[in-house]
Amino acid sequence: MSSVVDKIMIKENTDFDLIIIGGGLAGASLACAISRSEPSLQIAIVEAFPFKTDESVYQPAFDARSVALSYTSKQIFEGMGIWPFINQLGSAAIKKIHVSDRGHAGVTRLNAEDENVEALGYVVETRVIGQALFSVLKKQENVQLIAPARLKNYEVGDNSASAILEQDGEVKTLTTKLLVAADGGDSVVRRLSGVRIKQRNYEQSAVIANVATDRPHHNQAFERFTDSGPLALLPMAATEKEPHRFSLVWTINSADTESIMSWDDETFLTKLKQRFGGRAGEFVHVSKRHVYPLSLMRAKEHVRERLAIIGNAAHTVHPVAGQGFNLGLRDVAALSQVIIDAVRNGNHDIGSLSVLEPYADWRRRDHIQTTVATDSLVRIFSNNFLPLAALRNLGLFVVDVVPPLKRVLARHAMGFVGKMPRLGRGLKL
């Protein structure tokens, strides 16, 4: 059985309420949230790559990529009604987080019990989330999947926008009340719109892999700061062959990428042990490794007439605090709520600025706080200046022993930033 649909054609319908450019996790989550809450809205998802449909590709695998879902992200999926499916397919609770600085004594420990929650977050394979979302979307009569197809241009009129797509060499035009950019950090929609961005290159890269250890992880995550950047180990659900495994995010200097990626598995695990230490046990196996350059980016505008920007198209952050996808999912929760509330209040022009500006205002604080927080952590913990190292380790110690400070850090890690949308509280739209 093929693992992808070779082509999903544009059907007779070319007029939509909402066209989402980008069928990744953010775009699919938005379509899922809105389509199930308001069946009257006609939605199209345009994706440049074929959609995966063979459920066998979602079976647990040692080399599967994962994301760390914050507590509020789990609540969002719960409000959408798909968390039970995600949890059944496989998730690992993060019950404890151990934060340390390599070569120094300071440490902070966060515990779900202290926050009276089952878990601070969850680690889930991206393909599991994809299967859960796709299984819902393919049953929604008001959702049309268009793939593979690429946006060539778009135009904004008084009452609608036109999306000009190319599929199999043919150019087709769709109309919509609202166009949503969910097409990633190198967003075509954002570029075509002329929305400017604020960007910083960290000159760092993230090596992503899964590693197996010789002992159980006991649902504990580790964040260890090193002179080349943070190194994170996130507990993963077990497989038959690998009962004890972590998702690894190892930040390195970009200049060292070629050398590190050339290491064989044994060398890689040895170097990882030297860098991380022995808290997680012995590293016995590593999956295929991937490397991604790291940068900070934030769009200077998040809405225009007929346009909204979400997810990585609106912001990319350093993985130091694991907030990238969670920040985008909070975009989804807020935008879906303002759209649904507008429709229920009798305003069906969901692409008007009167509908969209509350979304931008709502999300501004979270975008700024999260980008500033992650950027500050990178600057502070990647600096080897001895007095600064002493201060940051004192900070780790103080946070660990002062409950109010620890609670602030834990709440932020759990995704509680500003006013929470209904989905973020686990409620239906």
FITORTOR-5890 format. One record per residue: y, x, z of N, C-alpha, C in turn. Coordinates in steps of 0.001 Angstrom, whole numbers, plus 500000, padded with zeros to 6 digits. Atoms other than C-alpha are relative to their C-alpha. Layout:
BEGIN
YXZYXZYXZ/...
***
This chain:
BEGIN
498811500850500000500000500000500000501236500883500000/498770499230500047503434501312499148500772499829501292/499236500074498759505633502137502128501416499519499773/498660500484500277508804500955500393499947498937498929/499821500924501102509941498125498202500736500760498905/499394499221501068510683499730494832501398499507499678/498687500530500343513573497389494182500119498572500504/499679501369499629515138494292495689501196499600499161/498975500360500971517139492586492980501048499071500605/498961500951499659520415490777493336499613498643499437/500397501335500437519580487081493195501201499279499383/498943500769500649521658484314491677501259499952500856/498842500094499121523910484155494727500818501287499959/499124498833500017526873486515494329501227499785500891/498859500327499143529258484888496823499521499943501444/500465499867498622528887485805500492501148499872500985/499022499947498916530656485426503784500171501428500500/500011498652499425529722488938504808499120500909499149/500787498975500682528605492005502830500053501259500854/500113498797499185527381494945504882499542501139499091/500372498827500786527373498285503073499328500989500947/500776499128499128524619500330504712498956499216500755/501094500731499367521209499073505800499284500797501063/500586499259498892520597501587508577499998499179501276/500154500730498743520295500710512250501241499184500356/498786500735499649523937499698512727500179498783499105/499824501111500931524184497566509589498953498921500176/501076500978499807520802495921510130500161499258501319/499791500652498707521653495213513786501089498934499892/498927500978500173524890493476512784499492498772499255/500542501125500774523099491347510187499059499160500846/500953500717499149520388490444512700500732499153501031/499269500716498962522867489463515416500701498772499441/499202501101500550525041487291513169499122498952499336/500804500961500768522363485707510964499225499054500896/500784500842499104520322484403513888500899499065500816/499088500803499193523401483060515694500739498957499189/499246500924500839525128481371512748499365499941498615/500724500069501278522735480396509911500871499568498820/499145500453501103525631478939507895500654501162499270/499367498837500627527001482425507176499022500694499058/500818499317500998525629484015503999500311501498500042/499849498563499759525035487744504456499221500798498957/500696499052500875524158490558502060500047501380500633/500062498603499569523023494053503039499750500851498761/500125499115501153523543496718500376499615501381500501/500514498714499543521522499892500860499675500887498804/500189499071501117521391502985498651498551500407499809/501399499586500076517727503639499420499089498780500144/500931501132499863514652501369499188499709499703501466/500357500402498644513814499390502321498515500236500239/501401499829499633510575500364504081499414498654500406/500632501279499663508150497467504325498566500142500474/501389499811499590504699498936504992499956500259501500/499966499872498555504115498380508701499171501177500501/500792498851499559501615501249508803500884501218500255/499127498847499784504555503675508619500651499950501372/499401500114498686505637502405512033499015500327501120/500947499621498965502511503544513843500497501253500718/499511498840499258503225506073516599499575501314499352/500281498695500586503445509616515286500728501059500810/499422498961499165504138512881517031501361500448499473/498774499460500567506923513841514621501068498937499738/499027501068500229508800510513514715501323500318500695/498689499812499406512552510735515329500313498854500959/499709500982498961513923508910518350501491499935500286/498653500120499463517157507644519837499893499632501469/499918500383498593518134507306523470500895498786500098/499237501233499830519214503729524080500522499925501432/499457500216498662521572503217527002499513498658500534/500399501268499388520919500381529429500665498815499294/499313501105500666523558498231527721499500499796498576/500577500173501336522016498916524296498710499206500071/501197500814499786518738497566525612500389498549500226/499511501353499763520691494541526826500433499328498694/499570500547501290522192494091523343498794499536499198/501212500396500721518760494061521737499306498830500693/500578501126499266517603491698524473500741498715499650/499219501163500373520465489319523702499723499543498575/500353500323501382519503489493520022498589499437499887/501351500547499988515965488518520991498935500896499419/501007499118500603514197491588519605499518501103500937/500460498950499102513809493826522672498510499878500336/501434500067499702510342492439523553499141500623498896/500748499420501116509142493455520081500117501516500021/499790498549499922510685496933520397499171500587501131/500709499494498830509192497375523849498491499996499787/501432500077500271505768496266522672499551501109499063/500356498951500954505795498747519793500060501390500627/499986498719499309506657501567522153501382500462500403/498764499424499482509508502701524375499660500730501297/500183499265498746509820505134527250501254499844500836/498861500177499104512054504310530195500504501353500495/499392498840499347514499506946531452500363499560501409/499777500410498613514292506526535213500824501024500780/499240498937499339515841509859536188500617500902498935/499353499023500879518270512297534566500369501216500851/499731498745499292518497515941535656500974500810499148/498956499274500727521717517730534616500209501348500669/499852498662499428522005521502535054500733500918499027/499279499003500783523855524573533796499215501312500071/500869498824500036521724527529532675500692501218500631/499479498806499359522208530587534891500856499727501218/499167500370498857524042528649537606499260498984500863/500749500807499029523012526649540661500367498524499984/499551501387499957524985523430540113499052499052499290/500903500989500594522937520334539401500453498600500422/499767501414499694523448516560539224498762499220499626/501193500817500245520609514040539470500371498528500067/499763501440500055520867510416538419498666499286500099/501245500715499756518287507844539465500235498507499792/499869501438500272517765504281538228499972499185501291/500089500742498740516880503157541760501354499907500683/498680500008499368520352504118542954500924498974499361/499165500977500720521846501759540339499362498613499993/500715501284499908519377498942541116499617499453498630/500471500405501326518082498874537544498621500598499773/501339499512500318514639499359536057500040501373499357/499870498726500699515843502258533898501460500230499649/498649499657500438519049504099533027500138499851498496/500024500136501450518051503917529385498570500060499518/501334500004500597515118503998526995499998500890498760/500161499182501194513830506360524317499060499261499050/500745500793500977512628504586521179500034500705498653/500032499428501339511499505859517807500856499157499062/499095500724500892514024504953515125499245499037499090/500745500872500910511329503479512896499487498749500724/500369501187499221510267501138515711501153499002500000/498828500878500058513815499773515886500146499422498605/499915500468501378513825499566512095499003498899499704/501007501034500246510600497580512034500386498693500683/499614501211499276511877495158514679501123499271499270/498876500613500708515120494557512785499558499428498661/500412500446501333513487494302509369499091498776500077/500909501145499854510823491883510610500776498709500215/499142501169499802513629489529511677500762499683498721/499130500226501160515851489993508630499259499411498807/500708500492501180513170489344506055499602498530500142/500298501417499777512595485905507633501267499141499965/498746500733499960516284484946507601500397499561498595/499663500529501319517066482680504664501446500274499611/498587499747500301520791483480504951500323501480499854/499798498557500188520272487244504533499356500438498697/500518499469501253519865488912501156500053501528500050/500093498544500025518688492531500940500143500480498566/499744499483501342519997494445497936499811501507500037/500321498574499944518386497855497446498978500366498929/498896499061499789518522500400496084501194499641499129/498762500291500722522123499814495042501125500774500674/498893499206499474525357501725495449501328499315499737/498652500531500161528912500589495998500807500975499146/499168499164500873531101501891493183501475499848500334/498598500257499662534358500270494250500089498643500685/499755501350499501535829497288496019501484499691499880/498627500452500165538980495256495601500263498860500973/499635501021499031540819493053498066500976499018499369/499119501053500467542325489726497013500576499215501159/499367500800498951544203487043498929498982499341500926/500950500785499221541162485088500064498598500599500040/501332499396500038538211487398499360500115501447499547/500113498636500532537098490916498494498875500013498984/501039499840501016535029491968495476499350501364500178/500763498751499897532290494587495841499330500262498665/500575499651501296531366496334492614498835500943500253/501221499251499728527766497562492804499362500494498714/500822499517501114525553499635490545498543499967500429/501428500080499722521847498834490439499256500148498683/500754499726501230519509500277487813500901500154498780/499094499760501107522441501316485665500867498814499639/499188501183500265523878497804485684501061499838501086/498908500240499062527207496962487296500083498511500295/499942501392499577527351493740489288501124499844501012/498894500263499080530193492160491252499636498863500945/500207501002498967529784490284494509501325499722500686/498793500337499255532499488466496406499651499686501439/500252500193498578532848488199500144501297499778500752/498844500150499126535199487159502896500242501275500809/499887498793499182534456490349504837499031501065499505/500819498835500342533181493781503815499915500892501230/500194499152498825531690495888506605499458501356499567/500461498638500257531364499664506323499055500411501113/501007499524499050528132500688508042499190501096499323/500689499040500871527308503517505645500142501442500451/500150498663499449527398506525507951501260500845499992/498865499102499828529634509487508630500710500349498712/499396499717501307530220510195504937500193498683499258/499901501370500486531172506566504351500736499888498670/499376500266501299531847505588500740501095498956500157/499015501061499800533658502460501909501273500568500614/498832499417499341535950504431504199500800500876499036/499318499148500979536725506912501438500746499172498971/499357500847501000537463504192498887501207499267500591/498909500746499364539692502385501399501216500875500276/498899499101499667541790505478502061500267500108501485/499839499874498551541329505162505824499857501465500392/500020498595499608542146508554507312499171500205501272/500835499681498845540048510301509934500567501189500755/499734498830499179540535512735512783498673500716500185/501298499318500032537862515422512618500105501398500599/500090498641499475536779518589514382498589500525499775/501295499358500223533973520930513320499677500874501215/500360499247498803532149522279516368499400501375499685/500708498773500384530525525124514409498696500129500785/501295500092499350527356524012516138499096499095499170/500973500867500657524174522386514836498990499537501037/501025500531499101521513520262516507498638500153499340/501388499923500437517860521156516093499257498837500655/500681501205499522515875517918516400498502500150499772/501462499925500114512142517903517097499397499257501193/500734500491498840509497516519519434499109501123500511/500837498959499403507651518760521845499033499364500992/501003500451499033504487518228523859499916501023501129/500126499134498834503997519612527357498636499800500645/501316500063499358501031520194529615499995499143501264/499955500854498814502174517763532316500807498738499701/499254501246500227503517514173532546501502500190500231/498543499875499835507283513711532210500545499099501104/499592500901498922507425510955534856501330499312499704/498810500736500446510190509264532839501310500683500395/498794499241499675512679512027533604500550500664498748/499304499322501085515241513230531062500735501211500570/499307498782499588516851516658531197501167500277499059/498849499517500768520291517791530066500370501351500592/499748498653499502520713521558530350501060500647499130/498923499366500746523942523240529351499729501495499871/500215498584500267523641526664527744501233500565499302/498825499391500618526070529157526221500163499612498530/499887500448501393525295527768522727500179498489499896/499857501451499998525632524119523787498889499351500794/500986500699499172523564521460525551498620499941499350/501391500166500415519782521189525343499455498801500762/500481501230499357518290517765526021498530499779499697/501390500436500140514712516668526595499924498560500487/500048501425499688514117512907526521498556499529500001/501412500416499914510817511336527663499661498987498918/500448500895501059508872509607524882498706499310500399/501268500701499796506045507087524817498855500884499510/501156499168500325502605508680524637499342499550498700/500894500314501106500391508857521573498587500389500439/501379499673499637496602509197521579499789501504500095/500215498552500033496795512888520716500947500756500931/499011499303499184499915513767522698500500499065501105/499608500915498917500170511960526056501311500397500686/498800499518499310503073514098527318500956500588498960/499104499485501035505915514445524846501451499632500294/498563500161499879509696514773524767500637500035498615/499123499819501147512325514297522115500991501097500363/499165498825499740514260517559521869501253499961499138/498738499765500713517921517985520928500548501326500516/499617498647499604518771521682521012501237500392499202/498762499602500670522375522620520224500040501512499852/499949498572500295522747526010518575501308500323499272/498885499574500835525535528028516988499575499917498539/500379500198501406525567527174513291499639501306499308/500287498701500607525519530879512428498552500429500228/501380499626499675522037531098514007498969499066499373/500904501024500511520549528171512090498870500579499170/501035499463500898518719530121509398498947500769500777/500939499207499212517161532480511924499079499110500825/500794500866499121516018529742514334499031499140499202/500874500856500796514622527515511588498883500793499324/501052499170500601512566530457510287498893500343500994/501017499682498999510655530835513563498741499177499762/501223500797500013507018529816513567499932499199501304/500056500903498852505937527203516112499867500746501324/500223499265498755504740529717518699501287500677500469/498737499352499645507999531657518583501019498978500469/499042501050499633510035528460518730499750499530501429/500322500488498654508206527251521859500279501062501060/499710498916499068508550530646523516501497500096500268/498546499934499857512291530750522848500534498776500744/499593501219499305512628527147524037499739500144501495/500333499791498581510896528048527314501005500961500647/499017499057499474513270530989527765501351499328500215/498696500652499946516271528773527129500027498877501036/500005501176499133515193525721529149499454500289501387/500649499766498722512978527073531907498710499199500118/501316500578499818509836525582533422499959498636500655/499990501277499292510953522257534905499115498937499352/500801501017500707509110520243532243498561500438499796/501340499468500220505977522415532299499974500948498821/500166499129501164504588524533529467500118499184498721/499907500639501305505534523604525908498799500437499158/501260499661500659502302523402523912499971499620498518/500035500445501403503190521777520583501404499564499601/498709500437500513506261521185518432499800499361498631/500080500692501291506738518812515489500823500738498953/499105499494501032508508519500512230501426499929500523/498634499927499490512092520535512969501006499610498919/498890500346500885515283519153511440501278500530500636/498744499469499479518794520549511766501168499246499379/498843500756500449522133518736511530501273500652500534/498709499471499522525680520155511678500711498974500861/499350500891499048527791518712514481501516500025499843/498546500109500073531348517458514314500442498747500733/499373501175499409533687515002515954500824499319498925/499211500743500987535133512276513744500325498626500558/499612501355499633537093509138514489500959499459498960/499129500630500981538604506815511906501286499550500689/498714500374499417542312506164512504500258498501499915/499941501455500063541858502517511526498563499482499999/501344500575499971538877500276512187499936498642499328/499970501241500774539986497121510426501185500026499044/498932500360500913542062496108507465499680498589499505/500303501303500577542347492807505656498709500088499202/501302500091500677538764491979504532499077501183500290/500806498795499757537408495247505987499850500274501489/500272499523498639535747496304509261499077501206499907/500781498759500015534235499709510044499252500112501318/500820499905498793531357500192512495499118501243499955/501004498935499927528911502837513672500550501347499594/499609498648500379528995506355512287501067500030498921/498896500057500959531379505229509556501337500002500726/498778500053499202533939504719512335500157501197500924/499940498909499026533032507620514610498683500765500010/501175499193499694530616510494515048500369500882501190/499733499224498794530328512285518384498895501026500194/500979498973499640528535515328519743498865499332500785/501129500640499284525033514451521039499900500376501466/500057499513498625525867516020524425499682498894501005/500246501082499042525809512625526175499125498901499419/500910500972500608523489510771523786500644498657499713/499282501264500129526147508156523010500220499551498556/499678500309501387526281508182519186499581498610499552/500479501308500438524077505201518304500426498906500960/499598500999499013524954503433521545501438499536499771/498614500348500293528653503552520657500060499066498798/500045500863501180527871502036517254499411498634500301/500606501291499658525690499328518781500978499136500791/498964500770499311528572498338521043501023499461498991/499194500547501098530638497990517835499369498711499476/500737501157500521527969495601516568500161498801500921/499925501095499034528033493540519764501386499366500004/498632500531499963531829493200519727500355499288498704/499634500612501277532243492499515985499244498699499785/500770501233500178529443489932515918500566498886500878/499454501030499111531026488130518875501307499438499462/498724500532500491534527487892517351499779499154498747/500297500783501198533029486635514070499413498647500371/500648501253499600530792484040515716500983499075500714/499035500825499277533564482857518041501019499384499047/499041500528500968535966482480515102499407498813499248/500649501071500757533480480373513132499839498760500873/500211501142499109532688478180516132501309499320500394/498692500576499720536410477672516699500656499429498744/499511500622501215536795476428513121500681500921499016/499393499042500921538146479621511502498893500701499217/501077499433500810535735480435508679500457501165499135/499517498849500761537942483116507145499809501250500851/500349498922499072536155485896509000500526501366499576/499436498729500440537815488634506941501491500113500221/498557499961499766541362487777507993500320500921501172/499603499100498918543265490156510236500057499278501337/499945500744498745543677487387512822498642499980500700/501355499928499437539875487519513301499630501430500351/500490498632499865539401491270512933500779500854500994/499208499142499126542261492726514966499528499983501460/500557499959498633540767491607518321498803500944500128/501120499044499977537653493608517405500515501424500131/499454498646499957539723496745516773500632500292501358/499376499817498683541722496259519975498942500166501089/501076499981499015538546495653521955499288501342500029/500809498792500091536773498766520714500797501291500180/499180498779499985539702501199520830499770500831501257/500152499265498746539317502110524500498663500736500064/501329499388499966535584502777524230499928501176499037/500018498910500984536028504868521069500724501234500542/499203498865499513538739507019522653499334500639501213/500611499450498789537040507400526047498738500791499686/501278499341500288533658508307524585500204501282499206/499766498787500783534980510774522013500667501078500848/499330499018499128537275512445524567499016500569501018/500957499544498990534492512607527171498994500981499413/500991499102500598531924514139524835500641501304499548/499307498793500451534445516560523354500336500908501181/499658499200498815535548517678526824498769500693500570/501228499384499498531953518266527921499606501211499158/500338498888500892531345520456524865500910501185500283/499047498920499766534505522487525502499755500686501339/500140499444498651533894522931529224498693500763500170/501301499397499729530173523732529149499564501012498948/500320498959500975530210525954526051500869501232500205/499074498904499712532769528279527626499401500895501083/500620499059499060531462531421529364501000500658500948/498987499454499109534744532174531174499556499775501444/500646500063498686533502532963534702500666499026500969/499390500988499079536103531008536735499712498549499585/500303501353500459535500527930534538498552499645500308/501407500239499683531737528311534995499824499654501473/500082500284498567532245528361538755500509498592500306/499434501329499766534420525235538642499070498890499524/500853501079500516532034523229536466498737499861500842/501184500110499148529089524093538699500339499386501343/499535500689498800531099523056541723500100498511499700/499901501408500398531774519829539823498648499317499977/501346500572500019528055519244539226499497499754501420/500444500145498608527370519809542926500719498841500684/499219501056499351530190517503544063499548498621499522/500453501287500537529093514684541726498648499622500596/501346500277499495525536515026543031500016499510501437/500006500341498571526548514603546682501028498933500362/498999501042499727529419512086546377499593498739499235/500538501189500677527894508649545623500973499278499065/499110500703500939531045507022544118500169500740498672/499879499222501230531417509859541606498716499917499178/501286500092500698527735509764540778499845498634499347/500104501349500568527955506012540219500854499870498743/499148500025501202530853506448537766499286500660498838/500715499289501055528832508992535789498811499186499511/501180500787500378525710506806535840500405498771499195/499559501207500710527607503686534744500448500335498581/499587499605501346529130505542531816498784500343499152/501225499670500740525720506918530823499246498738499598/500679501256500284524398503352530938500747499147498988/499253500706501037527121502224528528500987498977500502/499037500964499458529361500228530870501410500568499852/498651499523500287532742500964529293500864498801499625/499091501089500316535492498347529442499329498632500047/500494501371500032534962494643528803498710499932499193/501291500058500665531336493960527930499870498722499177/500271501214500790530507491575525057498769499276500541/501130500799499492527966488823525665498666500709499769/501265499311500267525175490762523965499783501158500950/500118498877499094525904493764526167499589499609501406/500474500528498717525151491542529166498652499331499869/501316500573500215521871490461527639500022498521499675/499851501411500289523249487036526709499996499757498493/499967500352501409522894485251523396501439499789499542/498679500267500553525885484976521091500314498507500036/
***
